[in-house]
Amino acid sequence: MPERHSKRHVHSLICEHVLDDMRPHEAEYDHEGSLRNGNPSEWQMACMRHADELNRRDGIEVAA
């Protein structure tokens, strides 16, 4: 991990920042699925996309 990222927060699916932003929209997404089984729900996918957006905004590279 590059030194400049070592003290920076990396947003994730379960990050408080992501969940706070997404909570008002939670009812808009289907919750059926399991990330653990390789079939994430629409909700999980939306949270992951939002985490990627926040990381890009903060200059943290995200996986393609």
Backbone as CSV, one residue per row, in Angstrom:
resi,resn,N_x,N_y,N_z,CA_x,CA_y,CA_z,C_x,C_y,C_z
1,MET,0.851,-1.172,0.000,0.000,0.000,0.000,0.900,1.239,0.000
2,PRO,0.676,2.150,-0.939,1.489,3.366,-0.960,1.339,4.143,0.347
3,GLU,2.424,4.767,0.784,2.425,5.510,2.041,1.292,6.529,2.105
4,ARG,1.018,7.226,0.996,-0.011,8.264,1.032,-1.399,7.707,1.293
5,HIS,-1.611,6.396,1.086,-2.914,5.788,1.346,-2.993,5.122,2.708
6,SER,-1.871,4.959,3.376,-1.859,4.180,4.604,-2.730,4.789,5.705
7,LYS,-2.905,6.096,5.725,-3.700,6.735,6.767,-5.059,7.190,6.249
8,ARG,-5.388,6.873,5.009,-6.650,7.292,4.420,-7.678,6.188,4.571
9,HIS,-8.889,6.598,4.798,-9.991,5.646,4.915,-10.387,5.155,3.532
10,VAL,-10.495,3.859,3.375,-10.977,3.263,2.132,-12.407,2.809,2.383
11,HIS,-13.323,3.350,1.600,-14.740,3.028,1.754,-15.019,1.617,1.253
12,SER,-15.967,0.941,1.912,-16.334,-0.420,1.540,-17.846,-0.596,1.658
13,LEU,-18.284,-1.756,1.304,-19.700,-2.124,1.363,-20.303,-1.858,2.739
14,ILE,-19.550,-2.089,3.785,-20.086,-1.972,5.146,-19.591,-0.724,5.875
15,CYS,-18.958,0.172,5.146,-18.438,1.410,5.714,-19.587,2.291,6.200
16,GLU,-19.407,2.916,7.349,-20.442,3.793,7.916,-20.817,4.918,6.956
17,HIS,-19.834,5.473,6.242,-20.103,6.555,5.289,-21.029,6.076,4.166
18,VAL,-20.746,4.900,3.654,-21.555,4.338,2.569,-22.965,4.049,3.064
19,LEU,-23.069,3.394,4.203,-24.394,3.038,4.727,-25.217,4.272,5.084
20,ASP,-24.571,5.310,5.629,-25.293,6.547,5.936,-25.859,7.185,4.672
21,ASP,-25.063,7.183,3.592,-25.515,7.756,2.322,-26.613,6.920,1.678
22,MET,-26.497,5.605,1.800,-27.403,4.699,1.098,-28.689,4.405,1.870
23,ARG,-28.660,4.547,3.173,-29.824,4.174,4.008,-31.145,4.781,3.516
24,PRO,-31.194,6.058,3.108,-32.471,6.610,2.635,-33.003,5.924,1.369
25,HIS,-32.154,5.187,0.673,-32.536,4.539,-0.586,-32.695,3.022,-0.441
26,GLU,-32.519,2.522,0.766,-32.488,1.070,0.984,-33.724,0.356,0.455
27,ALA,-34.898,0.933,0.625,-36.138,0.282,0.196,-36.251,0.182,-1.326
28,GLU,-35.419,0.909,-2.041,-35.458,0.889,-3.503,-34.790,-0.351,-4.093
29,TYR,-34.097,-1.126,-3.260,-33.295,-2.242,-3.747,-33.777,-3.571,-3.181
30,ASP,-33.640,-4.602,-4.007,-33.928,-5.968,-3.597,-32.794,-6.439,-2.682
31,HIS,-33.138,-7.129,-1.621,-32.137,-7.615,-0.666,-31.894,-9.114,-0.800
32,GLU,-32.524,-9.747,-1.775,-32.332,-11.181,-1.986,-30.968,-11.420,-2.625
33,GLY,-30.203,-12.296,-2.048,-28.887,-12.637,-2.565,-27.907,-12.786,-1.425
34,SER,-26.721,-13.247,-1.773,-25.698,-13.461,-0.756,-24.331,-13.198,-1.355
35,LEU,-23.660,-12.205,-0.826,-22.301,-11.911,-1.261,-21.406,-13.108,-0.976
36,ARG,-21.640,-13.748,0.143,-20.849,-14.908,0.550,-20.949,-16.047,-0.465
37,ASN,-22.121,-16.182,-1.093,-22.329,-17.253,-2.080,-22.053,-16.798,-3.506
38,GLY,-21.506,-15.597,-3.661,-21.163,-15.105,-4.985,-22.326,-14.533,-5.765
39,ASN,-23.438,-14.287,-5.100,-24.620,-13.741,-5.740,-25.122,-12.554,-4.930
40,PRO,-24.391,-11.414,-4.976,-24.774,-10.266,-4.141,-26.145,-9.721,-4.513
41,SER,-26.829,-9.196,-3.513,-28.134,-8.591,-3.746,-27.963,-7.248,-4.460
42,GLU,-29.073,-6.735,-4.967,-29.045,-5.404,-5.593,-28.557,-4.368,-4.587
43,TRP,-28.985,-4.506,-3.334,-28.582,-3.589,-2.272,-27.057,-3.624,-2.065
44,GLN,-26.515,-4.824,-1.977,-25.069,-4.955,-1.785,-24.305,-4.368,-2.974
45,MET,-24.792,-4.634,-4.177,-24.141,-4.112,-5.383,-24.181,-2.582,-5.395
46,ALA,-25.313,-2.001,-5.014,-25.440,-0.541,-4.983,-24.486,0.054,-3.952
47,CYS,-24.368,-0.586,-2.803,-23.441,-0.101,-1.770,-21.998,-0.206,-2.250
48,MET,-21.654,-1.284,-2.930,-20.294,-1.436,-3.458,-19.996,-0.365,-4.509
49,ARG,-20.968,-0.083,-5.375,-20.772,0.968,-6.384,-20.571,2.321,-5.717
50,HIS,-21.360,2.595,-4.685,-21.229,3.870,-3.989,-19.868,3.972,-3.289
51,ALA,-19.417,2.886,-2.682,-18.095,2.877,-2.047,-17.020,3.175,-3.085
52,ASP,-17.118,2.572,-4.264,-16.156,2.840,-5.338,-16.185,4.310,-5.746
53,GLU,-17.381,4.883,-5.848,-17.508,6.309,-6.202,-16.830,7.191,-5.162
54,LEU,-17.062,6.903,-3.885,-16.441,7.694,-2.815,-14.921,7.548,-2.838
55,ASN,-14.450,6.336,-3.086,-12.999,6.124,-3.151,-12.384,6.879,-4.323
56,ARG,-13.042,6.841,-5.474,-12.537,7.603,-6.634,-12.522,9.099,-6.318
57,ARG,-13.586,9.571,-5.699,-13.670,10.984,-5.320,-12.487,11.375,-4.425
58,ASP,-12.122,10.457,-3.526,-11.044,10.726,-2.580,-9.660,10.413,-3.146
59,GLY,-9.617,10.007,-4.432,-8.334,9.732,-5.058,-7.745,8.382,-4.709
60,ILE,-8.592,7.469,-4.271,-8.136,6.113,-3.942,-8.538,5.209,-5.094
61,GLU,-7.546,4.532,-5.645,-7.787,3.678,-6.795,-8.655,2.494,-6.388
62,VAL,-9.606,2.158,-7.234,-10.493,1.021,-6.978,-10.260,-0.033,-8.031
63,ALA,-10.564,-1.283,-7.686,-10.411,-2.389,-8.632,-11.375,-2.196,-9.794
64,ALA,-10.923,-2.578,-10.972,-11.749,-2.434,-12.176,-12.859,-3.446,-12.222
